[in-house]
């Protein structure tokens, strides 16, 4: 896929970015709208508690289970082909969800929609990283993409509340119209892929099967953590089987002639740290938002629409990510901006720890807007850091690894706060004061996650400092390279003896 520097002159590059941003907006808003509509869906269709939970969890299971495979498929089978194919699948199954008359139909529709997102989202990221020239133009495109995705989730909460008032089925049909418009535009604007050559050594089918099964089992086990002691054996069994399959996957990839995942990619320390930081950041963010939603609706008695409007301030990242963040990245570099985002997240979640029964919205506002600002600073730069040091032919894989981590992070964050909240309330008397205490206890989880994420991100700051002192060489935004490696330094650094040996 060729880059599009010439497209800047006629606006085609920004039109392409608009299409790709439409995809991530679609994905983010779709999740948020359904989250608001679930109580109404449950009442209308008479769903059990377990089925209702799987309407939400089915999407996470499909997304987290297939993102790694989806990212690598974009590299091997064509980014444009994967994007268009799975956007079409997303459209079809969102339509089927709108016509569902039973719980199992909704669960199936949401699972397949999640699988579709697992293939089309990494494809969209890899189209950006291979279509825009490396440097400020690509970085800004990624920051805009990340900001629009976050804005889609925030706006989706409000849109979902409004559409639910008209009828919950519109929560499924509205994404169909947006997906259809994106599909028509994408057919015209997406740059053509070079026709994929058949793999000379075949495809790693065993690796693909073991990877998908491992991710599905791990995601299933993590989602089941919300149930605490209920069915603990099944939960532990799923997690254990998932870990065993991860070990089997590693063995398969080491022996495969054409591995699905080149294990050497995990030697890229900057990429691994970015993926881990993204997992922690997203887990904390969604865990925090989930607890606030429970606090406002269950303890304060706010409606779903009131709650959505209250939380929309967290969508300030949709404005800040494409405007403020690129300037900060250009001036201070990726690492410092990411670390600053984690520090702001610590402040935001920490400020909410002493939440009271009768807090006014003004008392909540600082936490909410600081949390949104933190997201704007951290999420986009983490996307850059996770893909920046990766070769063009593995950009889909890098995107798949990133979004696998973000999906697992979201599942871990929500499951962890739910488990802590449930354990705390189980030993309480059920009074409003005891419930408030449970919320405060659960809020410790996102605080701990961002503290750990800040520690992970600080390693990149240390590497950058060593590089400035001339002790380490490498790209300004990539991973730390061994000074003895071939091509690991240029210019004056070469004269210091760190050229090829």
ZAMARGU-4260 file (C-alpha; in steps of 0.2 Angstrom, whole numbers, plus 5000, padded with zeros to 4 digits):
<rodrens>
0) 5000/5000/5000 | 5008/5016/4995 | 5009/5032/5005 | 4999/5047/5001 | 5010/5063/5002
5) 5002/5069/4986 | 4985/5067/4993 | 4988/5081/5005 | 4987/5093/4990 | 4969/5089/4985
10) 4962/5084/5002 | 4961/5065/4998 | 4972/5061/5013 | 4960/5070/5025 | 4945/5061/5016
15) 4954/5044/5019 | 4957/5049/5037 | 4938/5054/5039 | 4933/5037/5033 | 4945/5028/5045
20) 4939/5039/5059 | 4921/5035/5055 | 4925/5017/5058 | 4933/5019/5076 | 4918/5031/5080
25) 4906/5018/5074 | 4915/5005/5086 | 4916/5016/5101 | 4898/5023/5099 | 4891/5006/5096
30) 4897/4999/5113 | 4892/5015/5122 | 4874/5015/5115 | 4871/4997/5120 | 4877/5000/5137
35) 4864/5013/5140 | 4850/5003/5131 | 4853/4986/5140 | 4841/4989/5155 | 4827/4993/5142
40) 4831/4978/5131 | 4831/4967/5146 | 4813/4973/5151 | 4806/4972/5134 | 4812/4955/5130
45) 4811/4948/5147 | 4829/4943/5148 | 4837/4934/5163 | 4851/4942/5172 | 4864/4930/5164
50) 4858/4933/5146 | 4858/4952/5149 | 4876/4951/5155 | 4881/4941/5139 | 4873/4954/5128
55) 4887/4965/5133 | 4900/4952/5137 | 4898/4943/5120 | 4905/4958/5111 | 4920/4959/5122
60) 4923/4941/5120 | 4923/4942/5101 | 4933/4957/5100 | 4947/4952/5113 | 4947/4934/5106
65) 4951/4938/5088 | 4960/4955/5088 | 4977/4947/5086 | 4971/4936/5072 | 4963/4950/5064
70) 4978/4961/5064 | 4989/4948/5057 | 4976/4944/5043 | 4977/4962/5037 | 4996/4960/5034
75) 4994/4943/5026 | 4978/4944/5016 | 4977/4963/5012 | 4972/4978/5023 | 4959/4985/5011
80) 4951/4968/5009 | 4950/4964/5028 | 4943/4982/5031 | 4929/4981/5018 | 4924/4963/5022
85) 4923/4964/5040 | 4914/4981/5040 | 4901/4973/5029 | 4900/4959/5042 | 4898/4972/5056
90) 4884/4980/5046 | 4874/4964/5043 | 4875/4958/5061 | 4870/4975/5068 | 4855/4974/5057
95) 4851/4957/5064 | 4853/4963/5081 | 4840/4976/5078 | 4827/4963/5073 | 4831/4951/5087
100) 4816/4944/5096 | 4825/4933/5109 | 4841/4934/5120 | 4851/4921/5111 | 4849/4931/5095
105) 4856/4947/5103 | 4871/4937/5110 | 4875/4929/5094 | 4874/4946/5085 | 4885/4955/5097
110) 4898/4941/5097 | 4900/4942/5078 | 4899/4961/5078 | 4914/4960/5091 | 4923/4948/5079
115) 4920/4960/5065 | 4927/4974/5075 | 4942/4963/5079 | 4947/4962/5061 | 4942/4980/5054
120) 4950/4990/5068 | 4968/4984/5067 | 4966/4985/5048 | 4961/5003/5050 | 4976/5007/5061
125) 4988/4998/5049 | 4980/5008/5034 | 4985/5024/5043 | 5002/5018/5047 | 5006/5012/5029
130) 4997/5026/5020 | 5003/5042/5029 | 5022/5046/5028 | 5031/5043/5045 | 5033/5058/5056
135) 5021/5072/5060 | 5008/5068/5047 | 5006/5050/5053 | 5007/5055/5071 | 4993/5068/5069
140) 4982/5055/5060 | 4984/5042/5074 | 4980/5055/5087 | 4965/5061/5077 | 4960/5043/5075
145) 4962/5039/5094 | 4952/5055/5099 | 4938/5052/5088 | 4936/5034/5095 | 4936/5041/5112
150) 4923/5054/5107 | 4913/5041/5099 | 4911/5032/5116 | 4907/5048/5125 | 4894/5054/5113
155) 4887/5037/5111 | 4882/5037/5129 | 4871/5052/5125 | 4865/5046/5108 | 4861/5029/5116
160) 4850/5038/5129 | 4841/5048/5116 | 4838/5033/5104 | 4832/5022/5118 | 4818/5034/5121
165) 4813/5031/5103 | 4815/5012/5104 | 4830/5002/5109 | 4831/4994/5091 | 4837/5010/5085
170) 4853/5008/5095 | 4856/4994/5082 | 4849/5002/5067 | 4858/5018/5069 | 4876/5010/5067
175) 4869/5002/5051 | 4867/5018/5042 | 4884/5025/5048 | 4892/5008/5043 | 4884/5009/5026
180) 4890/5027/5023 | 4908/5022/5028 | 4907/5007/5017 | 4902/5017/5001 | 4916/5030/5005
185) 4929/5017/5008 | 4926/5008/4992 | 4931/5024/4983 | 4945/5031/4995 | 4954/5017/5002
190) 4971/5015/4993 | 4973/4998/4984 | 4983/4984/4991 | 4996/4975/4981 | 4988/4959/4977
195) 4994/4947/4992 | 5005/4933/4985 | 5000/4916/4991 | 5011/4912/5006 | 5026/4901/4999
200) 5027/4891/5015 | 5008/4890/5019 | 4998/4898/5032 | 5000/4895/5051 | 4983/4887/5054
205) 4988/4879/5070 | 4995/4895/5077 | 4979/4904/5071 | 4968/4891/5080 | 4978/4891/5096
210) 4979/4910/5097 | 4960/4912/5094 | 4956/4898/5107 | 4968/4905/5120 | 4961/4923/5118
215) 4943/4917/5119 | 4946/4907/5135 | 4956/4920/5143 | 4943/4934/5139 | 4929/4922/5145
220) 4938/4919/5161 | 4941/4937/5164 | 4923/4942/5161 | 4917/4928/5173 | 4928/4936/5187
225) 4913/4948/5189 | 4903/4933/5196 | 4915/4931/5211 | 4913/4915/5219 | 4899/4909/5208
230) 4906/4895/5196 | 4923/4898/5202 | 4929/4881/5195 | 4923/4886/5178 | 4932/4903/5179
235) 4948/4896/5185 | 4947/4882/5172 | 4945/4894/5158 | 4959/4905/5163 | 4970/4889/5166
240) 4966/4882/5149 | 4969/4899/5141 | 4986/4900/5148 | 4990/4882/5143 | 4985/4887/5125
245) 4996/4902/5126 | 5011/4891/5130 | 5006/4879/5116 | 5005/4894/5104 | 5023/4899/5108
250) 5029/4882/5105 | 5019/4881/5088 | 5026/4898/5083 | 5044/4893/5086 | 5042/4878/5075
255) 5031/4885/5062 | 5039/4889/5045 | 5029/4904/5042 | 5023/4909/5060 | 5007/4919/5062
260) 5016/4930/5075 | 5035/4932/5073 | 5040/4930/5092 | 5055/4942/5089 | 5043/4956/5088
265) 5041/4955/5107 | 5060/4960/5108 | 5054/4978/5104 | 5054/4985/5121 | 5045/5001/5117
270) 5031/4992/5109 | 5028/4980/5123 | 5029/4994/5136 | 5016/5004/5126 | 5004/4989/5125
275) 5006/4985/5143 | 5003/5003/5147 | 4988/5004/5136 | 4980/4989/5145 | 4982/4997/5162
280) 4976/5014/5156 | 4961/5008/5147 | 4957/4996/5161 | 4957/5010/5174 | 4947/5022/5163
285) 4933/5010/5160 | 4933/5003/5178 | 4932/5021/5184 | 4918/5025/5172 | 4908/5010/5177
290) 4909/5013/5195 | 4903/5031/5192 | 4889/5025/5182 | 4883/5013/5196 | 4885/5027/5209
295) 4875/5039/5199 | 4861/5027/5194 | 4860/5015/5209 | 4864/5026/5224 | 4859/5043/5217
300) 4844/5038/5207 | 4849/5047/5191 | 4841/5041/5174 | 4852/5033/5161 | 4850/5049/5150
305) 4855/5061/5165 | 4870/5050/5168 | 4875/5050/5150 | 4874/5069/5150 | 4884/5070/5166
310) 4898/5060/5159 | 4899/5068/5142 | 4912/5080/5149 | 4924/5066/5149 | 4922/5067/5130
315) 4933/5082/5130 | 4947/5071/5123 | 4938/5071/5106 | 4942/5090/5105 | 4959/5089/5114
320) 4967/5074/5106 | 4967/5081/5088 | 4971/5099/5093 | 4981/5100/5109 | 4990/5083/5110
325) 4999/5084/5093 | 5007/5100/5099 | 5012/5093/5115 | 5019/5078/5107 | 5029/5088/5094
330) 5036/5099/5108 | 5039/5087/5122 | 5039/5070/5114 | 5028/5054/5115 | 5035/5048/5132
335) 5033/5064/5142 | 5015/5066/5135 | 5010/5048/5140 | 5018/5050/5157 | 5009/5066/5159
340) 4992/5057/5155 | 4995/5044/5168 | 4999/5057/5181 | 4983/5066/5177 | 4973/5050/5178
345) 4980/5047/5195 | 4974/5064/5201 | 4957/5062/5192 | 4953/5045/5200 | 4961/5050/5217
350) 4950/5065/5218 | 4935/5054/5217 | 4940/5042/5231 | 4932/5053/5245 | 4915/5053/5236
355) 4900/5057/5247 | 4882/5053/5247 | 4876/5070/5242 | 4890/5076/5231 | 4885/5090/5219
360) 4889/5089/5200 | 4902/5103/5203 | 4911/5092/5216 | 4912/5078/5203 | 4917/5089/5188
365) 4936/5091/5191 | 4938/5072/5191 | 4928/5070/5175 | 4936/5083/5165 | 4954/5078/5171
370) 4950/5060/5167 | 4945/5065/5149 | 4960/5076/5147 | 4971/5062/5153 | 4964/5050/5140
375) 4967/5063/5127 | 4986/5064/5132 | 4989/5046/5134 | 4979/5036/5122 | 4984/5043/5105
380) 5003/5043/5110 | 5002/5026/5116 | 4995/5021/5099 | 5010/5029/5091 | 5022/5021/5103
385) 5014/5004/5100 | 5017/5005/5081 | 5031/5017/5078 | 5046/5005/5079 | 5037/4991/5069
390) 5041/4986/5051 | 5028/4990/5037 | 5024/4972/5034 | 5020/4969/5053 | 5009/4985/5056
395) 4993/4975/5056 | 5001/4963/5069 | 5006/4978/5079 | 4989/4985/5079 | 4981/4968/5083
400) 4993/4967/5098 | 4988/4984/5104 | 4969/4982/5102 | 4971/4965/5111 | 4978/4973/5126
405) 4965/4987/5126 | 4951/4975/5125 | 4959/4964/5139 | 4962/4980/5149 | 4944/4985/5148
410) 4938/4968/5153 | 4950/4967/5167 | 4946/4984/5174 | 4927/4982/5174 | 4928/4964/5181
415) 4940/4969/5194 | 4930/4984/5201 | 4914/4973/5200 | 4922/4959/5210 | 4929/4971/5223
420) 4912/4980/5224 | 4903/4963/5226 | 4915/4957/5239 | 4913/4973/5249 | 4894/4973/5248
425) 4892/4955/5252 | 4899/4958/5270 | 4889/4973/5272 | 4871/4977/5278 | 4865/4984/5262
430) 4863/5002/5269 | 4866/5017/5258 | 4882/5020/5268 | 4888/5002/5266 | 4885/5004/5247
435) 4895/5020/5246 | 4909/5012/5255 | 4909/4998/5242 | 4910/5011/5228 | 4925/5020/5237
440) 4934/5003/5239 | 4931/4998/5221 | 4938/5015/5216 | 4955/5009/5223 | 4957/4997/5208
445) 4958/5011/5194 | 4970/5021/5205 | 4981/5006/5207 | 4981/5002/5188 | 4986/5020/5183
450) 5000/5020/5197 | 5007/5004/5189 | 5005/5011/5172 | 5014/5027/5177 | 5028/5016/5183
455) 5029/5006/5166 | 5029/5022/5157 | 5043/5029/5167 | 5055/5017/5160 | 5053/5026/5143
460) 5057/5042/5151 | 5073/5034/5159 | 5078/5027/5142 | 5076/5044/5134 | 5087/5052/5147
465) 5100/5039/5144 | 5099/5043/5125 | 5101/5061/5128 | 5117/5058/5138 | 5124/5047/5124
470) 5123/5031/5134 | 5110/5023/5122 | 5106/5026/5104 | 5091/5024/5093 | 5076/5032/5085
475) 5068/5047/5095 | 5052/5038/5097 | 5056/5020/5094 | 5063/5007/5105 | 5080/5007/5114
480) 5092/4999/5103 | 5108/4991/5107 | 5123/5003/5102 | 5132/4988/5095 | 5117/4983/5083
485) 5119/4986/5065 | 5113/5003/5060 | 5109/5007/5078 | 5116/5025/5077 | 5120/5039/5065
490) 5130/5054/5064 | 5140/5059/5079 | 5135/5043/5088 | 5144/5033/5075 | 5160/5043/5078
495) 5158/5037/5096 | 5160/5019/5092 | 5142/5013/5091 | 5142/5009/5072 | 5141/4992/5065
500) 5155/4980/5072
</rodrens>
